Amino acid sequence: MPFSSIGIPGLILILLIALIIFGPSKLPELGRAFGRTLSEFKASTRGLVSGDEKPDEKDAPSASADKK
């Protein structure tokens, strides 16, 4: 079941259940933790993508250093 079919009523229901379970004082803390986790995931994904390109650049100078 794809998540795109949740819709607005489903999101409201999920938020109400979270409010009942965790209470209003914990929801901002949970939101911040979720935001930090998401940003760390994005940063590590960018690092992996850019990390694939960097070894090629690092290999080129070491190859020229080996020729000297």
NUBA-427555 format. One record per atom (N, C-alpha, C): atom name; residue in three letters; z, y, x. Coordinates in Angstrom, 3 decimals. Layout:
BEGIN
+-------+---------+----------+----------+----------+
: atomo : residuo :        z :        y :        x :
+-------+---------+----------+----------+----------+
:    CA :     ala :        Z :        Y :        X :
...
+-------+---------+----------+----------+----------+
***
This chain:
BEGIN
+-------+---------+----------+----------+----------+
: atomo : residuo :        z :        y :        x :
+-------+---------+----------+----------+----------+
:     N :     met :    0.000 :   -1.180 :    0.847 :
:    CA :     met :    0.000 :    0.000 :    0.000 :
:     C :     met :    0.000 :    1.242 :    0.891 :
:     N :     pro :   -1.050 :    2.034 :    0.845 :
:    CA :     pro :   -1.129 :    3.225 :    1.701 :
:     C :     pro :   -0.147 :    4.297 :    1.254 :
:     N :     phe :    0.321 :    5.078 :    2.214 :
:    CA :     phe :    1.295 :    6.123 :    1.916 :
:     C :     phe :    0.670 :    7.314 :    1.202 :
:     N :     ser :   -0.626 :    7.439 :    1.232 :
:    CA :     ser :   -1.274 :    8.575 :    0.582 :
:     C :     ser :   -1.157 :    8.500 :   -0.935 :
:     N :     ser :   -0.799 :    7.364 :   -1.467 :
:    CA :     ser :   -0.699 :    7.225 :   -2.915 :
:     C :     ser :    0.704 :    7.514 :   -3.448 :
:     N :     ile :    1.613 :    8.014 :   -2.607 :
:    CA :     ile :    2.974 :    8.311 :   -3.066 :
:     C :     ile :    2.960 :    9.477 :   -4.045 :
:     N :     gly :    2.352 :   10.574 :   -3.692 :
:    CA :     gly :    2.260 :   11.734 :   -4.574 :
:     C :     gly :    3.532 :   12.550 :   -4.612 :
:     N :     ile :    3.468 :   13.642 :   -5.342 :
:    CA :     ile :    4.590 :   14.575 :   -5.457 :
:     C :     ile :    5.788 :   13.936 :   -6.179 :
:     N :     pro :    5.589 :   13.251 :   -7.314 :
:    CA :     pro :    6.757 :   12.648 :   -7.975 :
:     C :     pro :    7.469 :   11.612 :   -7.099 :
:     N :     gly :    6.713 :   10.863 :   -6.328 :
:    CA :     gly :    7.322 :    9.884 :   -5.430 :
:     C :     gly :    8.142 :   10.540 :   -4.340 :
:     N :     leu :    7.621 :   11.635 :   -3.776 :
:    CA :     leu :    8.369 :   12.363 :   -2.744 :
:     C :     leu :    9.651 :   12.967 :   -3.298 :
:     N :     ile :    9.573 :   13.490 :   -4.509 :
:    CA :     ile :   10.781 :   14.047 :   -5.139 :
:     C :     ile :   11.812 :   12.944 :   -5.364 :
:     N :     leu :   11.367 :   11.791 :   -5.795 :
:    CA :     leu :   12.280 :   10.661 :   -6.001 :
:     C :     leu :   12.925 :   10.229 :   -4.691 :
:     N :     ile :   12.152 :   10.166 :   -3.616 :
:    CA :     ile :   12.693 :    9.791 :   -2.305 :
:     C :     ile :   13.725 :   10.817 :   -1.842 :
:     N :     leu :   13.425 :   12.100 :   -2.029 :
:    CA :     leu :   14.379 :   13.143 :   -1.635 :
:     C :     leu :   15.664 :   13.083 :   -2.455 :
:     N :     leu :   15.553 :   12.798 :   -3.742 :
:    CA :     leu :   16.755 :   12.666 :   -4.580 :
:     C :     leu :   17.607 :   11.479 :   -4.148 :
:     N :     ile :   16.964 :   10.368 :   -3.839 :
:    CA :     ile :   17.720 :    9.192 :   -3.368 :
:     C :     ile :   18.402 :    9.496 :   -2.038 :
:     N :     ala :   17.687 :   10.182 :   -1.124 :
:    CA :     ala :   18.287 :   10.554 :    0.156 :
:     C :     ala :   19.454 :   11.505 :   -0.052 :
:     N :     leu :   19.330 :   12.417 :   -0.995 :
:    CA :     leu :   20.413 :   13.360 :   -1.290 :
:     C :     leu :   21.633 :   12.633 :   -1.824 :
:     N :     ile :   21.423 :   11.639 :   -2.674 :
:    CA :     ile :   22.540 :   10.868 :   -3.223 :
:     C :     ile :   23.206 :   10.026 :   -2.139 :
:     N :     ile :   22.394 :    9.395 :   -1.284 :
:    CA :     ile :   22.946 :    8.495 :   -0.260 :
:     C :     ile :   23.662 :    9.273 :    0.849 :
:     N :     phe :   23.015 :   10.305 :    1.388 :
:    CA :     phe :   23.557 :   10.987 :    2.561 :
:     C :     phe :   24.356 :   12.236 :    2.233 :
:     N :     gly :   24.137 :   12.821 :    1.091 :
:    CA :     gly :   24.851 :   14.040 :    0.728 :
:     C :     gly :   24.163 :   15.270 :    1.272 :
:     N :     pro :   24.460 :   16.419 :    0.704 :
:    CA :     pro :   23.769 :   17.650 :    1.113 :
:     C :     pro :   24.123 :   18.117 :    2.526 :
:     N :     ser :   25.275 :   17.725 :    3.046 :
:    CA :     ser :   25.656 :   18.190 :    4.379 :
:     C :     ser :   24.926 :   17.435 :    5.488 :
:     N :     lys :   24.493 :   16.210 :    5.236 :
:    CA :     lys :   23.825 :   15.410 :    6.259 :
:     C :     lys :   22.311 :   15.589 :    6.267 :
:     N :     leu :   21.721 :   16.055 :    5.174 :
:    CA :     leu :   20.266 :   16.159 :    5.103 :
:     C :     leu :   19.662 :   17.090 :    6.157 :
:     N :     pro :   20.201 :   18.276 :    6.412 :
:    CA :     pro :   19.613 :   19.111 :    7.473 :
:     C :     pro :   19.689 :   18.448 :    8.853 :
:     N :     glu :   20.791 :   17.759 :    9.108 :
:    CA :     glu :   20.942 :   17.053 :   10.383 :
:     C :     glu :   19.907 :   15.939 :   10.513 :
:     N :     leu :   19.692 :   15.207 :    9.436 :
:    CA :     leu :   18.679 :   14.149 :    9.448 :
:     C :     leu :   17.284 :   14.721 :    9.620 :
:     N :     gly :   17.012 :   15.855 :    8.995 :
:    CA :     gly :   15.717 :   16.508 :    9.141 :
:     C :     gly :   15.464 :   16.955 :   10.570 :
:     N :     arg :   16.487 :   17.512 :   11.208 :
:    CA :     arg :   16.342 :   17.926 :   12.607 :
:     C :     arg :   16.105 :   16.723 :   13.509 :
:     N :     ala :   16.839 :   15.647 :   13.273 :
:    CA :     ala :   16.661 :   14.445 :   14.088 :
:     C :     ala :   15.258 :   13.873 :   13.904 :
:     N :     phe :   14.772 :   13.878 :   12.676 :
:    CA :     phe :   13.422 :   13.392 :   12.417 :
:     C :     phe :   12.383 :   14.284 :   13.103 :
:     N :     gly :   12.587 :   15.594 :   13.050 :
:    CA :     gly :   11.667 :   16.525 :   13.711 :
:     C :     gly :   11.647 :   16.342 :   15.217 :
:     N :     arg :   12.825 :   16.156 :   15.825 :
:    CA :     arg :   12.885 :   15.920 :   17.271 :
:     C :     arg :   12.176 :   14.628 :   17.648 :
:     N :     thr :   12.413 :   13.591 :   16.853 :
:    CA :     thr :   11.776 :   12.304 :   17.119 :
:     C :     thr :   10.266 :   12.420 :   17.024 :
:     N :     leu :    9.782 :   13.124 :   16.018 :
:    CA :     leu :    8.345 :   13.296 :   15.845 :
:     C :     leu :    7.746 :   14.099 :   16.993 :
:     N :     ser :    8.431 :   15.152 :   17.434 :
:    CA :     ser :    7.898 :   15.957 :   18.537 :
:     C :     ser :    7.917 :   15.174 :   19.848 :
:     N :     glu :    8.945 :   14.354 :   20.077 :
:    CA :     glu :    8.969 :   13.523 :   21.280 :
:     C :     glu :    7.854 :   12.489 :   21.254 :
:     N :     phe :    7.589 :   11.937 :   20.083 :
:    CA :     phe :    6.512 :   10.971 :   19.944 :
:     C :     phe :    5.164 :   11.620 :   20.241 :
:     N :     lys :    4.945 :   12.826 :   19.720 :
:    CA :     lys :    3.696 :   13.535 :   19.981 :
:     C :     lys :    3.550 :   13.867 :   21.461 :
:     N :     ala :    4.642 :   14.301 :   22.087 :
:    CA :     ala :    4.591 :   14.647 :   23.505 :
:     C :     ala :    4.296 :   13.420 :   24.359 :
:     N :     ser :    4.910 :   12.292 :   24.025 :
:    CA :     ser :    4.649 :   11.089 :   24.812 :
:     C :     ser :    3.236 :   10.575 :   24.574 :
:     N :     thr :    2.722 :   10.752 :   23.370 :
:    CA :     thr :    1.340 :   10.364 :   23.089 :
:     C :     thr :    0.386 :   11.225 :   23.900 :
:     N :     arg :    0.642 :   12.523 :   23.954 :
:    CA :     arg :   -0.191 :   13.404 :   24.777 :
:     C :     arg :   -0.091 :   13.019 :   26.248 :
:     N :     gly :    1.111 :   12.643 :   26.678 :
:    CA :     gly :    1.292 :   12.228 :   28.069 :
:     C :     gly :    0.515 :   10.973 :   28.400 :
:     N :     leu :    0.468 :   10.040 :   27.463 :
:    CA :     leu :   -0.302 :    8.821 :   27.690 :
:     C :     leu :   -1.791 :    9.110 :   27.743 :
:     N :     val :   -2.259 :    9.990 :   26.866 :
:    CA :     val :   -3.687 :   10.323 :   26.840 :
:     C :     val :   -4.062 :   11.066 :   28.113 :
:     N :     ser :   -3.272 :   12.052 :   28.499 :
:    CA :     ser :   -3.588 :   12.794 :   29.723 :
:     C :     ser :   -3.278 :   11.956 :   30.962 :
:     N :     gly :   -2.386 :   11.000 :   30.847 :
:    CA :     gly :   -2.073 :   10.115 :   31.966 :
:     C :     gly :   -3.234 :    9.206 :   32.302 :
:     N :     asp :   -4.065 :    8.877 :   31.320 :
:    CA :     asp :   -5.243 :    8.056 :   31.587 :
:     C :     asp :   -6.261 :    8.797 :   32.430 :
:     N :     glu :   -6.321 :   10.119 :   32.288 :
:    CA :     glu :   -7.286 :   10.903 :   33.047 :
:     C :     glu :   -6.774 :   11.240 :   34.441 :
:     N :     lys :   -5.475 :   11.392 :   34.603 :
:    CA :     lys :   -4.918 :   11.815 :   35.884 :
:     C :     lys :   -5.066 :   10.789 :   37.000 :
:     N :     pro :   -4.961 :    9.478 :   36.765 :
:    CA :     pro :   -5.139 :    8.552 :   37.882 :
:     C :     pro :   -6.510 :    8.651 :   38.527 :
:     N :     asp :   -7.544 :    8.972 :   37.752 :
:    CA :     asp :   -8.860 :    9.150 :   38.338 :
:     C :     asp :   -8.863 :   10.339 :   39.285 :
:     N :     glu :   -8.191 :   11.419 :   38.883 :
:    CA :     glu :   -8.122 :   12.593 :   39.735 :
:     C :     glu :   -7.279 :   12.320 :   40.974 :
:     N :     lys :   -6.223 :   11.526 :   40.835 :
:    CA :     lys :   -5.375 :   11.210 :   41.982 :
:     C :     lys :   -6.069 :   10.258 :   42.934 :
:     N :     asp :   -6.913 :    9.358 :   42.402 :
:    CA :     asp :   -7.628 :    8.420 :   43.256 :
:     C :     asp :   -8.653 :    9.128 :   44.130 :
:     N :     ala :   -9.280 :   10.165 :   43.620 :
:    CA :     ala :  -10.322 :   10.861 :   44.367 :
:     C :     ala :   -9.761 :   11.505 :   45.645 :
:     N :     pro :   -8.652 :   12.252 :   45.604 :
:    CA :     pro :   -8.122 :   12.825 :   46.853 :
:     C :     pro :   -7.633 :   11.762 :   47.824 :
:     N :     ser :   -7.042 :   10.689 :   47.329 :
:    CA :     ser :   -6.564 :    9.665 :   48.246 :
:     C :     ser :   -7.734 :    8.936 :   48.890 :
:     N :     ala :   -8.845 :    8.824 :   48.171 :
:    CA :     ala :  -10.017 :    8.188 :   48.748 :
:     C :     ala :  -10.599 :    9.061 :   49.846 :
:     N :     ser :  -10.578 :   10.392 :   49.675 :
:    CA :     ser :  -11.087 :   11.277 :   50.705 :
:     C :     ser :  -10.111 :   11.325 :   51.882 :
:     N :     ala :   -8.819 :   11.167 :   51.633 :
:    CA :     ala :   -7.838 :   11.142 :   52.716 :
:     C :     ala :   -7.993 :    9.865 :   53.542 :
:     N :     asp :   -8.390 :    8.752 :   52.921 :
:    CA :     asp :   -8.589 :    7.510 :   53.643 :
:     C :     asp :   -9.803 :    7.577 :   54.547 :
:     N :     lys :  -10.788 :    8.391 :   54.212 :
:    CA :     lys :  -12.017 :    8.514 :   55.022 :
:     C :     lys :  -11.771 :    9.280 :   56.314 :
:     N :     lys :  -10.734 :   10.134 :   56.344 :
:    CA :     lys :  -10.473 :   10.972 :   57.527 :
:     C :     lys :   -9.960 :   10.191 :   58.659 :
+-------+---------+----------+----------+----------+
***
